[in-house]
Amino acid sequence: MTNTKKTNIPISSFLSDNENYLKQTVGLGVTFDVGIRKFHILDKEIGVLFVNGLCDTNYIIHILEEAIDTNEIQRYGEGTVKLLENRLIHQQVSKIKTMDDVILQVLSGLIVIFVEGETEAFVIDVRSYPGRTPTEPDTEKVVRGARDGFVENIIVNTALIRRRIRDPRLRHEIIRVGERSRTDLCIAYIQDIANPDLVKIIKQEIANIQIDGVTMADKTIEEFLVKQGYNPFPLIRYTERPDVAANHLLEGHVLLLTDTSPSAIITPTTYFHHVQHAEEFRQNPAVGTFLRWIRFLGVVFSLFLLPLWLVFVMDPAVLPEKLAFIGPNKVTNIPIALQIILAEVGLEFLRMASIHTPTPLSSAAGLISAILIGQIAINVGLFVPEVILYTAISMIGSYATPSYELGLGNKIGKLFLIICTALFQEIGFVVGMTLLILFLASIRSLQTPYLWPFLPFDWEALVKILIRPSISSLKVRPSIVHPQNIRRQK
């Protein structure tokens, strides 16, 4: 197994020795994308180490032209090192002394310039990662508001946040995670707002990560950070919108941005953080409150509609006569509970198929699934019409949930309630719902109660969740993040 630990081997004054070391470690001369370009300046041999695809090739050529294109006075008046220091026209030029740093910087997309006879090397940041331009996230679209979104480049993502918060106290601390991947992870917070204990806890958890690589990016970081286990409910919130990220920073949250991921992790979060959407703050408070309540209703329908309807089906005595129309109005040989579970599984099949189906075919596949499969299933007696109706409403409610992760967690909670109801009828529903609430109340994410402000109860904070407050009325930051500066700037 290759040793990935630091060896602190110094840079040799002989370029050939450095080249031999790179052949043994990074496969120089074997792997095609790692290369070295050698030439002479004055009487010294120069070697430029780079990785194809991670550097701006045109900028490298420009830098080398500047270094080589010297007049006679400069040639005889300066040494090679001094000449390079004066001729490397770039805003980020530094020196390193060890081969470990050489390898790390080169594999991160920087170029390293060796000078024969010198034990230090120049490092120039000419990174140009393959990527896309910022576009509006598909899962967090708004009618009014910014159309930019995070991309897979951590430098671009931090710049999008910095553009919105031009506060000198905004901190972007870079940590590398993964023994082999050496993935860049940025911890973002505002120094005089964020709780220093929270920042310390997050740094400690990240420092304790022992893994080869974080190729799954932020999801890998999440599992190490909150140690979720088999809890289906999300303990952190993802966002792909820079304005949402900036707003949470100003509240006192700490954000994590991982290179190669277009999402930012927001910590700490509660259940109610996942039912808020940027669109609510892009409309006036009355409309924002209306939209928020519609989303709340969608969450309630996605979680409780099917189990509650199953209670009425299994025990018609508890159903008021005026609600008898909710069905089922057709006798069937297949138990309703089994029909509901089959319908839920079928919808998951359709969801997965739509994800993996090429875009030009997805519309046709959805039409076939909705019209043919659904109608035929009713005609042959596999489902009663009410099962299809209420399952569809429940599915729409889950899609109305702003957080994709919470929507999936609610689906598992819904199946748990359906099974409890199918086994023990209304008692099973009540007991199952009680167990679900107790389970949610027992969860703590980074020492934060998951059901706050409902449990523990905080009336003032709960009102701000139920009713979208006007921006001018937000005088204090949320107490749950324990900000150093509780009052917002006037």
Buried (B, 14 or more C-beta within 10 A) or exposed (E): EEEEEEEEBEBBBBBEEBBEBBBEBBEBEEEEEBEBEEEEBEEBBBBBBBBEEBBBEEBBEBBBEBBEEBEEEBEEEBBBBEBBEEBBEEEEBEBBEBBBBBBBBBBBBBBBBBBBBBEBBBBBBBBBBEEEEBEBBEEBBBEEBBEBBBBBBBBBBBEBBBEBBEBEEBBBEEBBBBBEBBBBBBBBBBEEBBBEEBBEBBBEBBEEBEBEEBEEBBBBBBBBBBEBEEBBBBBBBBBBBBBBBBBBBBBBBBBBBBBBBBBBBBBBBBBBBBBBBBBBBBBEBEEBBBBBEEBBEBBEBBBBBBBBBBBBBBBEEEBEEEEEEEBBEEEBEEEBBEBBBBBBEBBEEBEEBBEEBEEEEBEEBBEEBEEEBBEEBBEEEBBBBBBBBBBBBBBEBBEBBBBBBBBBBBBEBBBBBBBBBBEBBBEBBBBBBEEBEEBBBEBEBBEBBBBBBBBEEBEEBBEBBEBBBEEEEEEEBBBBBBBEEEEBEE
